[in-house]
Amino acid sequence: MIKSLIQIVSKSNINEIKIQIGEIKIYIKNKKNNFKKNKYHTINKSFFKDHQKENNKKSEVKHKNLVTIRSPIIGTFYRKPHPNKEPFVEVGDIIKIGMKICIIEAMKLFNNVESEVNGKLLKIFVEDATPVDYDQPLFLLETDY
C-alpha cells in the first residue's frame, strides 16, 4: 500500500501528502516539484476597476489583499462540527491565525483546517457536506481591513 502511494505521489503534481490511520502516520514528500504549492494563494491587486458604462468614468476601489484558502486534501467539506451545531465561520467574520474554519473528512478521518492568515471572511466557495478536491478554493479572505 505504501509503495503504491509513493508511486502515485511521484507521478502527480502533489508536493506532499500526510495520512493518519489510527496511530499509523504516513508522510510522503515529492522532491521533484521545485515549486512550493500550498493551500493559500495570494492575490495582490492595486486596483479593481468598475466597468459600468453608464457613467463613462473609471472608479478605483481601495487596495485589497485577498487570500484564497484552499483544500489541503481530497475529502468531504464540513462547515460545522456537528449537523446540529453552528458553522465554524460565517461571511463577515474576522478570522485569526490558528482558528478552526472547517473540517475535511478523508478516509473516515476528520481533519481540522485552521487558518494560517488573519483576515475578514468575504466568501465561502463550497456548500456544507460536499466533496472537495485537493487545492480547491474554500474561502476568500481580505487581509487588510
N, CA, C and O of each residue as an XYZ file, in Angstrom:
580
protein
N       0.826     -1.195      0.000
C       0.000      0.000      0.000
C       0.864      1.251      0.000
O       0.589      2.181     -0.757
N       1.899      1.297      0.828
C       2.751      2.482      0.911
C       3.498      2.687     -0.399
O       3.642      3.820     -0.860
N       3.972      1.606     -1.001
C       4.678      1.698     -2.273
C       3.771      2.298     -3.349
O       4.218      3.109     -4.159
N       2.508      1.902     -3.356
C       1.536      2.447     -4.319
C       1.333      3.935     -4.100
O       1.269      4.702     -5.060
N       1.229      4.351     -2.839
C       1.074      5.778     -2.532
C       2.270      6.576     -3.015
O       2.110      7.654     -3.587
N       3.474      6.052     -2.790
C       4.687      6.740     -3.234
C       4.688      6.895     -4.748
O       5.042      7.957     -5.260
N       4.299      5.856     -5.466
C       4.253      5.922     -6.928
C       3.233      6.952     -7.401
O       3.504      7.708     -8.334
N       2.072      6.990     -6.770
C       1.029      7.956     -7.146
C       1.522      9.378     -6.927
O       1.352     10.232     -7.798
N       2.133      9.646     -5.769
C       2.628     10.991     -5.463
C       3.744     11.378     -6.428
O       3.779     12.516     -6.895
N       4.659     10.453     -6.737
C       5.784     10.784     -7.612
C       5.343     11.073     -9.044
O       6.019     11.816     -9.756
N       4.221     10.498     -9.479
C       3.728     10.726    -10.835
C       2.764     11.903    -10.929
O       2.340     12.272    -12.024
N       2.415     12.493     -9.788
C       1.443     13.590     -9.782
C       2.147     14.911     -9.532
O       3.371     14.968     -9.411
N       1.345     15.981     -9.456
C       1.903     17.286     -9.122
C       1.709     17.608     -7.642
O       1.773     18.772     -7.247
N       1.478     16.606     -6.840
C       1.316     16.788     -5.394
C       2.697     16.897     -4.767
O       3.559     16.057     -5.026
N       2.921     17.916     -3.949
C       4.202     18.088     -3.269
C       4.341     17.169     -2.075
O       5.396     16.571     -1.861
N       3.279     17.058     -1.297
C       3.353     16.233     -0.103
C       1.975     15.739      0.284
O       0.956     16.334     -0.068
N       1.967     14.627      1.025
C       0.705     14.071      1.498
C       0.941     13.513      2.892
O       1.965     12.886      3.162
N      -0.019     13.749      3.769
C       0.036     13.235      5.129
C      -1.209     12.386      5.350
O      -2.326     12.830      5.086
N      -1.014     11.173      5.831
C      -2.136     10.265      6.078
C      -1.969      9.699      7.480
O      -0.871      9.320      7.885
N      -3.075      9.647      8.212
C      -3.047      9.032      9.532
C      -4.199      8.053      9.625
O      -5.359      8.412      9.422
N      -3.860      6.801      9.938
C      -4.863      5.762     10.137
C      -4.596      5.195     11.526
O      -3.624      4.469     11.734
N      -5.461      5.531     12.466
C      -5.228      5.132     13.854
C      -3.957      5.785     14.357
O      -3.829      7.009     14.311
N      -3.019      4.988     14.835
C      -1.753      5.529     15.319
C      -0.665      5.521     14.249
O       0.452      5.976     14.499
N      -0.978      5.013     13.072
C      -0.008      4.962     11.982
C      -0.070      6.265     11.205
O      -1.135      6.674     10.744
N       1.089      6.920     11.062
C       1.176      8.166     10.315
C       2.116      7.960      9.135
O       3.206      7.408      9.285
N       1.681      8.412      7.953
C       2.487      8.308      6.744
C       2.646      9.716      6.180
O       1.669     10.447      6.018
N       3.886     10.083      5.885
C       4.183     11.393      5.303
C       5.071     11.163      4.092
O       6.162     10.606      4.215
N       4.606     11.591      2.913
C       5.362     11.418      1.676
C       5.574     12.802      1.078
O       4.625     13.569      0.917
N       6.824     13.115      0.751
C       7.155     14.404      0.154
C       7.765     14.162     -1.216
O       8.697     13.369     -1.359
N       7.235     14.851     -2.225
C       7.692     14.716     -3.594
C       8.741     15.788     -3.852
O       8.405     16.970     -3.911
N       9.984     15.407     -4.004
C      11.073     16.374     -4.184
C      11.245     16.810     -5.623
O      11.988     17.757     -5.883
N      10.581     16.152     -6.578
C      10.788     16.524     -7.979
C      10.160     17.865     -8.329
O      10.596     18.526     -9.271
N       9.126     18.277     -7.570
C       8.493     19.574     -7.812
C       9.295     20.653     -7.111
O       9.399     20.654     -5.885
N       9.857     21.562     -7.874
C      10.683     22.627     -7.300
C       9.860     23.779     -6.751
O      10.341     24.549     -5.920
N       8.629     23.898     -7.210
C       7.798     24.995     -6.725
C       7.118     24.586     -5.439
O       6.872     23.405     -5.195
N       6.816     25.581     -4.614
C       6.094     25.305     -3.375
C       4.640     25.666     -3.607
O       4.308     26.818     -3.887
N       3.793     24.683     -3.491
C       2.370     24.902     -3.686
C       1.688     24.605     -2.366
O       1.815     23.499     -1.841
N       0.976     25.560     -1.830
C       0.268     25.300     -0.591
C      -1.192     25.654     -0.761
O      -1.633     26.019     -1.851
N      -1.921     25.546      0.296
C      -3.365     25.750      0.192
C      -3.765     27.207      0.171
O      -4.955     27.512      0.095
N      -2.794     28.130      0.238
C      -3.082     29.557      0.221
C      -2.520     30.161     -1.053
O      -1.357     29.942     -1.395
N      -3.329     30.903     -1.737
C      -2.901     31.576     -2.944
C      -3.217     33.054     -2.751
O      -4.376     33.432     -2.584
N      -2.186     33.881     -2.776
C      -2.375     35.302     -2.516
C      -2.557     36.047     -3.825
O      -1.825     35.826     -4.790
N      -3.533     36.924     -3.844
C      -3.783     37.769     -4.998
C      -3.603     39.207     -4.533
O      -4.346     39.680     -3.673
N      -2.633     39.896     -5.088
C      -2.439     41.303     -4.752
C      -2.854     42.131     -5.954
O      -2.298     41.977     -7.041
N      -3.811     42.992     -5.766
C      -4.274     43.867     -6.829
C      -4.246     45.297     -6.298
O      -4.751     45.572     -5.210
N      -3.660     46.193     -7.064
C      -3.633     47.582     -6.642
C      -5.017     48.200     -6.760
O      -5.470     48.931     -5.879
N      -5.672     47.890     -7.862
C      -6.984     48.463     -8.067
C      -7.913     47.456     -8.742
O      -7.476     46.648     -9.561
N      -9.170     47.509     -8.397
C     -10.200     46.777     -9.119
C     -11.001     47.848     -9.856
O     -11.434     48.835     -9.260
N     -11.187     47.647    -11.128
C     -11.855     48.682    -11.915
C     -13.348     48.402    -12.034
O     -13.781     47.266    -12.227
N     -14.093     49.447    -11.913
C     -15.541     49.371    -12.071
C     -15.849     49.650    -13.536
O     -15.575     50.744    -14.030
N     -16.413     48.677    -14.230
C     -16.617     48.792    -15.671
C     -18.037     49.196    -16.037
O     -18.546     48.784    -17.079
N     -18.669     49.978    -15.214
C     -20.015     50.429    -15.566
C     -19.911     51.481    -16.664
O     -19.244     52.501    -16.492
N     -20.567     51.232    -17.787
C     -20.512     52.129    -18.940
C     -21.424     53.346    -18.769
O     -21.295     54.331    -19.497
N     -22.344     53.275    -17.808
C     -23.319     54.344    -17.624
C     -22.653     55.685    -17.339
O     -23.054     56.705    -17.900
N     -21.656     55.698    -16.485
C     -21.033     56.950    -16.065
C     -19.876     57.368    -16.947
O     -19.420     58.509    -16.870
N     -19.385     56.446    -17.801
C     -18.205     56.699    -18.618
C     -17.010     57.127    -17.784
O     -16.114     57.815    -18.272
N     -17.004     56.714    -16.526
C     -15.900     57.018    -15.640
C     -15.346     55.719    -15.116
O     -16.069     54.739    -14.937
N     -14.062     55.726    -14.875
C     -13.443     54.568    -14.245
C     -13.234     54.908    -12.785
O     -12.501     55.842    -12.456
N     -13.865     54.166    -11.926
C     -13.683     54.415    -10.497
C     -12.712     53.394     -9.938
O     -12.702     52.238    -10.362
N     -11.917     53.811     -9.007
C     -10.936     52.927     -8.413
C     -11.401     52.515     -7.031
O     -11.921     53.329     -6.268
N     -11.207     51.233     -6.713
C     -11.574     50.695     -5.422
C     -10.301     50.615     -4.595
O      -9.234     50.302     -5.123
N     -10.406     50.891     -3.322
C      -9.266     50.870     -2.412
C      -8.512     49.545     -2.509
O      -9.120     48.491     -2.697
N      -7.198     49.602     -2.381
C      -6.319     48.427     -2.447
C      -6.814     47.332     -1.506
O      -7.151     47.590     -0.350
N      -6.850     46.106     -2.023
C      -7.269     44.957     -1.218
C      -6.241     43.852     -1.361
O      -5.702     43.633     -2.445
N      -5.974     43.167     -0.286
C      -5.104     41.998     -0.313
C      -5.999     40.799     -0.030
O      -6.453     40.603      1.097
N      -6.244     40.008     -1.051
C      -7.153     38.876     -0.943
C      -6.371     37.579     -0.862
O      -5.378     37.398     -1.566
N      -6.817     36.683     -0.006
C      -6.185     35.378      0.155
C      -7.255     34.311     -0.026
O      -8.313     34.366      0.600
N      -6.974     33.347     -0.881
C      -7.866     32.213     -1.075
C      -7.335     31.048     -0.253
O      -6.200     30.611     -0.445
N      -8.151     30.552      0.655
C      -7.785     29.363      1.426
C      -8.288     28.160      0.643
O      -9.464     28.067      0.292
N      -7.359     27.236      0.380
C      -7.654     26.085     -0.474
C      -7.644     24.789      0.328
O      -7.062     24.715      1.410
N      -8.288     23.787     -0.213
C      -8.359     22.490      0.461
C      -6.989     21.821      0.467
O      -6.347     21.707     -0.577
N      -6.538     21.378      1.644
C      -5.235     20.711      1.709
C      -5.292     19.246      1.277
O      -4.255     18.632      1.027
N      -6.511     18.679      1.187
C      -6.673     17.265      0.844
C      -7.976     17.048      0.081
O      -8.816     17.943     -0.016
N      -8.123     15.861     -0.450
C      -9.379     15.433     -1.078
C     -10.262     14.870      0.028
O      -9.786     14.116      0.876
N     -11.540     15.227      0.026
C     -12.440     14.701      1.043
C     -13.789     15.373      0.999
O     -14.182     15.940     -0.021
N     -14.503     15.308      2.115
C     -15.814     15.940      2.237
C     -15.688     17.140      3.157
O     -15.196     17.027      4.279
N     -16.135     18.292      2.673
C     -16.034     19.576      3.371
C     -17.212     19.747      4.325
O     -18.368     19.576      3.937
N     -16.908     20.087      5.576
C     -17.951     20.369      6.559
C     -17.712     21.741      7.185
O     -16.615     22.031      7.663
N     -18.741     22.580      7.181
C     -18.665     23.906      7.799
C     -18.951     23.861      9.289
O     -18.632     24.807     10.010
N     -19.560     22.756      9.770
C     -19.991     22.650     11.162
C     -19.299     21.479     11.855
O     -18.945     20.498     11.199
N     -19.100     21.567     13.173
C     -18.520     20.445     13.898
C     -19.492     19.275     14.037
O     -19.081     18.134     14.251
N     -20.788     19.573     13.913
C     -21.850     18.574     14.040
C     -23.063     19.132     13.307
O     -23.242     20.349     13.284
N     -23.903     18.291     12.707
C     -25.065     18.808     11.962
C     -25.975     19.734     12.769
O     -26.613     20.616     12.193
N     -26.047     19.555     14.085
C     -26.920     20.390     14.913
C     -26.228     21.629     15.464
O     -26.851     22.401     16.193
N     -24.975     21.836     15.138
C     -24.196     22.969     15.655
C     -24.115     24.090     14.626
O     -24.460     23.905     13.459
N     -23.653     25.256     15.076
C     -23.447     26.408     14.196
C     -22.163     26.219     13.380
O     -21.255     25.514     13.819
N     -22.077     26.839     12.202
C     -20.845     26.752     11.409
C     -19.653     27.372     12.156
O     -19.817     28.251     13.002
N     -18.459     26.890     11.820
C     -17.244     27.439     12.421
C     -17.112     28.932     12.103
O     -16.781     29.729     12.981
N     -17.372     29.306     10.850
C     -17.244     30.700     10.414
C     -18.375     31.076      9.474
O     -18.967     30.222      8.813
N     -18.663     32.363      9.427
C     -19.677     32.919      8.524
C     -19.056     34.077      7.756
O     -18.061     34.651      8.198
N     -19.633     34.425      6.611
C     -19.180     35.585      5.852
C     -19.270     36.812      6.757
O     -20.275     37.022      7.436
N     -18.208     37.620      6.758
C     -18.144     38.817      7.594
C     -17.356     38.613      8.880
O     -16.973     39.585      9.530
N     -17.108     37.349      9.258
C     -16.347     37.056     10.478
C     -14.889     37.478     10.318
O     -14.339     37.454      9.217
N     -14.279     37.861     11.425
C     -12.851     38.134     11.471
C     -12.160     36.817     11.843
O     -12.444     36.223     12.884
N     -11.259     36.382     10.980
C     -10.565     35.106     11.147
C      -9.164     35.397     11.690
O      -8.480     36.302     11.214
N      -8.753     34.629     12.678
C      -7.417     34.767     13.274
C      -6.578     33.542     12.945
O      -7.119     32.462     12.707
N      -5.272     33.703     12.932
C      -4.358     32.586     12.697
C      -4.609     31.507     13.749
O      -4.713     31.803     14.939
N      -4.704     30.263     13.304
C      -4.929     29.133     14.197
C      -6.392     28.830     14.469
O      -6.710     27.841     15.130
N      -7.282     29.669     13.966
C      -8.720     29.469     14.167
C      -9.219     28.340     13.264
O      -8.908     28.310     12.073
N      -9.994     27.413     13.833
C     -10.574     26.324     13.046
C     -11.667     26.908     12.159
O     -12.581     27.574     12.646
N     -11.568     26.654     10.839
C     -12.524     27.245      9.907
C     -13.406     26.198      9.222
O     -14.467     26.533      8.695
N     -12.975     24.935      9.226
C     -13.800     23.866      8.657
C     -13.168     22.524      9.000
O     -12.102     22.456      9.613
N     -13.849     21.461      8.591
C     -13.347     20.094      8.738
C     -13.438     19.437      7.369
O     -14.402     19.638      6.632
N     -12.415     18.647      7.039
C     -12.483     17.852      5.821
C     -12.304     16.390      6.220
O     -11.300     16.001      6.816
N     -13.314     15.596      5.869
C     -13.270     14.165      6.173
C     -12.634     13.432      4.999
O     -13.050     13.580      3.850
N     -11.617     12.639      5.317
C     -10.950     11.823      4.299
C     -10.667     10.455      4.902
O     -10.022     10.351      5.945
N     -11.143      9.423      4.254
C     -10.945      8.044      4.706
C     -11.381      7.855      6.155
O     -10.656      7.263      6.956
N     -12.548      8.352      6.482
C     -13.153      8.232      7.821
C     -12.388      8.997      8.909
O     -12.650      8.810     10.098
N     -11.451      9.852      8.506
C     -10.732     10.698      9.459
C     -11.187     12.134      9.282
O     -11.306     12.615      8.155
N     -11.441     12.823     10.387
C     -11.877     14.205     10.352
C     -10.670     15.101     10.585
O     -10.073     15.085     11.662
N     -10.313     15.884      9.570
C      -9.135     16.737      9.600
C      -9.557     18.188      9.804
O     -10.294     18.743      8.990
N      -9.090     18.802     10.894
C      -9.378     20.205     11.149
C      -8.550     21.062     10.205
O      -7.358     20.820     10.014
N      -9.192     22.066      9.617
C      -8.479     23.039      8.794
C      -8.471     24.342      9.572
O      -9.519     24.891      9.910
N      -7.259     24.831      9.851
C      -7.090     26.072     10.609
C      -6.517     27.133      9.695
O      -5.757     26.833      8.774
N      -6.885     28.370      9.953
C      -6.392     29.486      9.152
C      -4.934     29.761      9.481
O      -4.524     29.715     10.641
N      -4.160     30.045      8.446
C      -2.768     30.444      8.629
C      -2.590     31.934      8.379
O      -1.467     32.436      8.341
N      -3.718     32.646      8.207
C      -3.681     34.096      7.998
C      -4.790     34.758      8.813
O      -5.786     34.124      9.160
N      -4.601     36.038      9.110
C      -5.645     36.856      9.722
C      -6.408     37.546      8.597
O      -5.815     37.918      7.584
N      -7.707     37.718      8.766
C      -8.462     38.432      7.746
C      -9.954     38.412      8.005
O     -10.433     37.821      8.972
N     -10.674     39.074      7.113
C     -12.130     39.122      7.169
C     -12.663     38.177      6.089
O     -12.254     38.259      4.931
N     -13.571     37.285      6.471
C     -14.125     36.310      5.533
C     -15.094     36.997      4.578
O     -16.114     37.551      4.991
N     -14.750     36.949      3.281
C     -15.583     37.589      2.263
C     -16.509     36.616      1.549
O     -17.627     36.973      1.175
N     -16.034     35.369      1.357
C     -16.835     34.435      0.567
C     -16.513     33.003      0.967
O     -15.373     32.678      1.300
N     -17.541     32.148      0.928
C     -17.380     30.704      1.120
C     -17.738     30.068     -0.218
O     -18.860     30.220     -0.701
N     -16.787     29.359     -0.813
C     -16.969     28.815     -2.158
C     -17.683     27.463     -2.187
O     -18.200     27.070     -3.233
N     -17.720     26.747     -1.067
C     -18.200     25.366     -1.056
C     -19.397     25.214     -0.114
O     -19.425     25.795      0.971
N     -20.370     24.436     -0.541
C     -21.528     24.132      0.296
C     -21.154     23.088      1.338
O     -20.264     22.269      1.110
N     -21.829     23.116      2.474
C     -21.578     22.158      3.543
C     -21.857     20.732      3.075
O     -22.798     20.488      2.320
N     -21.034     19.802      3.529
C     -21.189     18.359      3.273
C     -21.068     17.997      1.799
O     -21.756     17.098      1.313
N     -20.185     18.705      1.088
C     -19.947     18.381     -0.317
C     -18.494     17.964     -0.516
O     -17.619     18.368      0.250
N     -18.236     17.155     -1.543
C     -16.860     16.721     -1.812
C     -15.999     17.879     -2.306
O     -16.475     18.770     -3.009
N     -14.712     17.848     -1.921
C     -13.746     18.833     -2.409
C     -12.504     18.111     -2.919
O     -12.169     17.018     -2.463
N     -11.838     18.741     -3.865
C     -10.590     18.220     -4.406
C      -9.411     18.904     -3.744
O      -9.562     19.955     -3.121
N      -8.246     18.312     -3.877
C      -7.022     18.933     -3.399
C      -6.842     20.274     -4.096
O      -6.997     20.364     -5.314
N      -6.520     21.305     -3.346
C      -6.230     22.656     -3.837
C      -7.478     23.407     -4.325
O      -7.347     24.458     -4.953
N      -8.669     22.896     -4.053
C      -9.902     23.582     -4.447
C     -10.125     24.775     -3.528
O      -9.959     24.644     -2.315
N     -10.500     25.948     -4.073
C     -10.781     27.107     -3.221
C     -11.938     26.835     -2.262
O     -12.982     26.321     -2.663
N     -11.738     27.187     -0.987
C     -12.762     27.021      0.035
C     -13.289     28.367      0.526
O     -14.500     28.567      0.623
N     -12.374     29.289      0.837
C     -12.736     30.574      1.429
C     -11.937     31.699      0.770
O     -10.836     31.479      0.265
N     -12.507     32.906      0.782
C     -11.806     34.107      0.329
C     -11.756     35.077      1.506
O     -12.790     35.418      2.082
N     -10.550     35.519      1.860
C     -10.355     36.457      2.967
C      -9.723     37.746      2.464
O      -8.936     37.742      1.518
N     -10.078     38.843      3.110
C      -9.410     40.122      2.882
C      -8.494     40.341      4.070
O      -8.951     40.377      5.213
N      -7.202     40.487      3.805
C      -6.260     40.571      4.912
C      -6.005     41.986      5.407
O      -5.515     42.153      6.524
N      -6.315     43.007      4.623
C      -6.191     44.371      5.143
C      -7.582     44.990      5.226
O      -8.177     45.362      4.216
N      -8.072     45.087      6.426
C      -9.438     45.570      6.661
C      -9.440     46.631      7.713
O     -10.497     47.163      8.052
